[in-house]
Amino acid sequence: MKKKSLVRFADSNLKRAFQGLEHSSAENQRLYRFINRAFDDFEENAFCGIQIPKKLIPKDCVKKYGIDNCWKYNLPGGVEANLLCCRFRGNNFNKPCP
């Protein structure tokens, strides 16, 4: 099942940190490109990635951000990091979570 979505940042500090990667070291620029690719994938299909069981979503994140679903996205290219995108109650879009 595919569903288009919008990707937005959960908080402005996270957004600034992400934007800072673009004009940083070559390794960070590579990470920036991979994360952008993941955002494109999530915008094309809101259900891409591996869904995290609701009971494993931290309760403080549910309370603070109003999260109702999360997906783990493995970044390509051997990057030892994962991206976590969450759907927030009442919104029809995904946000990278802090």
C-alpha positions as CSV (number, residue, x, y, z in Angstrom):
1,M,0.0,0.0,0.0
2,K,1.3,3.4,-1.0
3,K,0.3,6.8,0.4
4,K,1.9,10.1,-0.4
5,S,2.8,12.3,2.5
6,L,4.6,15.5,3.5
7,V,7.8,15.5,5.5
8,R,8.3,18.2,8.1
9,F,10.6,18.6,11.1
10,A,9.3,18.0,14.6
11,D,11.4,20.9,16.0
12,S,13.4,23.8,14.7
13,N,16.7,22.7,16.3
14,L,16.5,19.4,14.4
15,K,15.9,21.3,11.2
16,R,18.9,23.6,11.7
17,A,21.2,20.7,12.5
18,F,20.0,18.9,9.4
19,Q,20.6,22.0,7.2
20,G,24.0,22.4,8.7
21,L,25.1,19.1,7.2
22,E,24.8,20.4,3.7
23,H,27.7,22.8,4.1
24,S,29.9,20.7,6.4
25,S,32.5,18.0,5.8
26,A,32.2,15.6,2.8
27,E,31.0,12.8,5.1
28,N,28.2,15.0,6.5
29,Q,27.3,16.2,3.0
30,R,26.9,12.5,2.1
31,L,24.7,12.0,5.1
32,Y,22.6,15.1,4.1
33,R,22.0,13.6,0.6
34,F,21.0,10.2,2.0
35,I,18.6,11.8,4.5
36,N,17.1,13.9,1.6
37,R,16.6,10.7,-0.4
38,A,14.8,9.2,2.6
39,F,12.6,12.2,2.8
40,D,11.8,11.8,-0.9
41,D,10.9,8.1,-0.3
42,F,8.6,9.0,2.7
43,E,6.9,11.7,0.6
44,E,6.3,9.1,-2.2
45,N,5.2,6.4,0.3
46,A,4.4,7.2,3.9
47,F,4.7,3.5,4.8
48,C,8.2,2.9,3.6
49,G,10.6,1.6,6.2
50,I,9.9,-0.7,9.1
51,Q,7.0,0.1,11.4
52,I,7.9,0.3,15.0
53,P,5.4,-1.3,17.3
54,K,3.4,1.3,19.2
55,K,4.4,-0.2,22.6
56,L,8.0,0.6,21.8
57,I,7.4,4.3,21.0
58,P,8.7,6.2,24.1
59,K,5.7,7.6,26.1
60,D,7.4,11.0,26.5
61,C,7.6,11.4,22.7
62,V,4.0,10.4,22.4
63,K,3.0,13.0,25.0
64,K,5.4,15.8,23.8
65,Y,5.0,15.4,20.1
66,G,1.6,13.6,19.8
67,I,3.1,10.7,17.8
68,D,0.8,7.8,16.8
69,N,3.1,5.8,14.4
70,C,6.8,5.6,13.7
71,W,8.9,4.0,11.0
72,K,12.6,3.2,11.0
73,Y,14.4,3.8,7.7
74,N,17.8,2.4,7.1
75,L,20.0,4.9,5.3
76,P,21.8,3.6,2.2
77,G,25.5,3.5,1.5
78,G,26.7,1.7,4.6
79,V,25.9,4.7,6.7
80,E,25.7,3.6,10.3
81,A,22.6,5.5,11.2
82,N,18.9,5.2,10.8
83,L,16.2,7.7,10.3
84,L,13.1,7.7,12.4
85,C,10.0,9.2,10.9
86,C,6.8,9.6,12.8
87,R,3.2,10.4,12.0
88,F,1.5,12.8,14.4
89,R,-2.1,12.7,15.5
90,G,-4.3,15.0,13.5
91,N,-1.8,15.6,10.8
92,N,-1.5,13.9,7.4
93,F,2.3,14.1,7.2
94,N,5.4,12.5,8.6
95,K,8.1,14.2,10.6
96,P,11.7,13.2,11.4
97,C,11.7,12.7,15.1
98,P,14.4,14.0,17.5
